[in-house]
Amino acid sequence: YYIEWCCEDGGDSETTDFYPSGEPATASHTYASGTFVIRVTAIDINQAESDPSTLEVTMPRNKPVLNMFFLRFLQRFPHAFPMLRQLLGL
């Protein structure tokens, strides 16, 4: 099977390579800022199509507030947790 998908961002529809039945398919797309709907259809080797599925995507994705707070804390107190900073690569 292969996947045909399109985004409501003005781009053309795209198709993936063929995948064996039961294997997950992957695809990627770069978005501008905004909210978009992705429409996906699976098509088998006999050209039989699945019902379309949709997913709403918002870009940019919001970062968790806790993460930003924690990173600011580590920046403000750089020697508080040296091993943790080393593990995080900060």
N, C-alpha and C positions, 0 to 999 in steps of 0.2 A: 504494500500500500504506500501511498504518499499523501502528504498533507498540502492542501492549498489554503492559503490564509491571506487576508487583507486587513489593512488598518484604515480607519477613517481619518488619516492624516494627509490625504492627497497622494500617497504613494500607490504604485501598482501592486496588484496581487502577486504573491510569490508562491513557489512550490518547493518542497523539500525533495531530496533524493528518495528512492524507493527504500522501504524498510521491510524486513520479514514480519509476517503476522505475529502479533504479540510483543514486538519490540517497541520501546518508546521512541517517538520521533522528537527531534529538537529543531528549533529555528530561533533566529535572533533578528532584532530590528532596533534601530536607533530612533528615538523619539525627540521631538522638540517639546518644550513645556506645554502642558495642557492635559486634557482628559480625552482619551481615545477609546474606541470600541474595536476589539480584535474579533474577526469572524473567521472560524476555522472549519474546514470540511475535510474528512478523510475520504480518499478515493482508492479503490482496489484495482488490481490488474485488469479486471473486466469493465472498468470505468463505472462501477456502481458507487454511488456517493452516499455518505452518511448525512443525517440531518445536520445543519450547521450549528455550531456552538459559538457563544460569544463570551467575551471577558472584557470588562472595563478596566483600563489602565490609566493611572494619573502620574504624570511626570512633572517635576521631579518628585520622587518618593520622599515623604517626610522622614527625617531621622528621629529616632527615639530621643526624647528630652533627657532621660536618665543618662544615656550615653554621653551626651554633650556635657552634662553636669559633672559626670565622673572624670572625663578628660580634662575639663577646666580645673577640677580639684587636683589632679595629678600635676598639671602644669604649675599651679600655684604653690604646691608643696612637693617639689621634685625629689626630695630625699625621704619622704614619708614611707614609700613602699618600693625600695630599689629593686627587689626581686620581681615584683609584679610589673614594674616598668620594663624590666629586661624581658620578661616573658611576652609582654605585649609589643615589644619592639619600639617603645617610645623613647 
